[in-house]
Amino acid sequence: MSRRCELTGKGVLTGNNVSHANNKTRRRYLPNLQQISFLSDALGRTVRLRVSTRAIKTVERHGGIDGYLLGAKDALLSTRAKVIKNKISKARATAPAKAG
């Protein structure tokens, strides 16, 4: 399993540990990834994705996983997220319009 957010594409960064004596050793900055179940209104089920904590906040701001994925660019999404996005768009297209 790669250390990459499935929604934003955020991944591992590299840098240096710098000691008081200015010795530099290589290190890795890992993203804070969480395994989260999002509830999809269009699909009527939960969707499990491995996403960063920043992506969780962004999804909540967009009103859920459906709103986020429909507005997201395909270049940033993982292949699993693209499949879910296509299922959501098909489900919304075939769903009857709400009255009110």
C-alpha positions in Angstrom: 0.0 0.0 0.0 1.6 3.3 -1.1 1.8 6.3 1.2 -0.3 8.5 -0.9 -3.7 10.2 -0.3 -6.3 8.8 -2.7 -8.1 12.1 -3.0 -5.5 14.8 -3.0 -2.4 12.9 -4.2 -0.4 14.1 -1.2 2.6 11.8 -0.7 6.0 11.4 1.0 8.4 14.3 1.0 12.1 14.1 1.7 14.4 16.5 3.6 17.2 16.6 6.1 17.6 16.2 9.9 20.0 19.0 10.9 21.8 18.5 14.2 23.1 21.3 16.4 26.6 20.6 14.9 24.9 21.2 11.4 25.3 17.5 10.4 22.7 16.6 7.8 21.1 13.2 7.5 18.3 12.3 5.1 14.7 11.8 6.4 11.2 11.3 5.1 8.2 13.4 5.9 5.2 11.0 5.9 1.6 12.3 5.3 -0.9 11.7 8.0 -3.0 9.1 6.3 -6.2 7.6 7.8 -8.5 4.7 6.6 -11.9 6.5 6.5 -15.4 5.3 5.5 -17.4 8.1 3.8 -21.1 7.8 3.4 -22.1 8.4 -0.3 -25.7 9.7 -0.7 -25.8 8.9 -4.4 -24.7 5.3 -4.0 -26.5 4.7 -0.7 -23.5 3.0 0.9 -20.1 3.7 2.5 -16.9 4.1 0.6 -13.5 3.3 2.3 -10.6 5.4 1.2 -7.1 6.0 2.6 -6.9 9.8 2.8 -4.9 12.5 4.6 -6.5 14.4 7.5 -6.5 17.6 5.3 -8.5 15.8 2.7 -11.1 14.7 5.4 -11.6 18.4 6.3 -11.9 19.3 2.6 -14.5 16.6 1.9 -16.5 17.8 4.9 -16.4 21.4 3.6 -17.7 20.2 0.2 -20.7 18.6 1.8 -19.6 15.0 1.6 -17.7 12.6 -0.7 -20.2 13.0 -3.5 -19.7 16.8 -3.8 -15.9 16.6 -3.4 -15.4 13.9 -6.1 -17.7 15.5 -8.6 -15.7 18.7 -8.4 -12.2 17.1 -8.2 -9.8 16.8 -11.2 -9.1 13.3 -12.4 -5.4 13.9 -12.4 -5.2 14.1 -8.6 -7.5 11.1 -7.9 -6.4 7.5 -7.5 -7.8 4.9 -9.8 -10.2 3.7 -7.1 -11.4 7.2 -6.5 -12.0 7.7 -10.3 -14.1 4.5 -10.3 -16.2 5.8 -7.4 -16.5 9.2 -9.1 -17.9 7.6 -12.2 -20.4 5.5 -10.2 -21.6 8.6 -8.4 -22.1 10.6 -11.6 -24.0 7.7 -13.2 -26.1 7.3 -10.0 -27.0 11.0 -10.0 -27.8 10.9 -13.7 -30.3 8.0 -13.3 -31.8 9.2 -10.0 -35.2 10.9 -10.2 -35.3 14.6 -9.6 -36.3 15.6 -6.1 -39.5 17.7 -5.8 -39.4 20.7 -3.5 
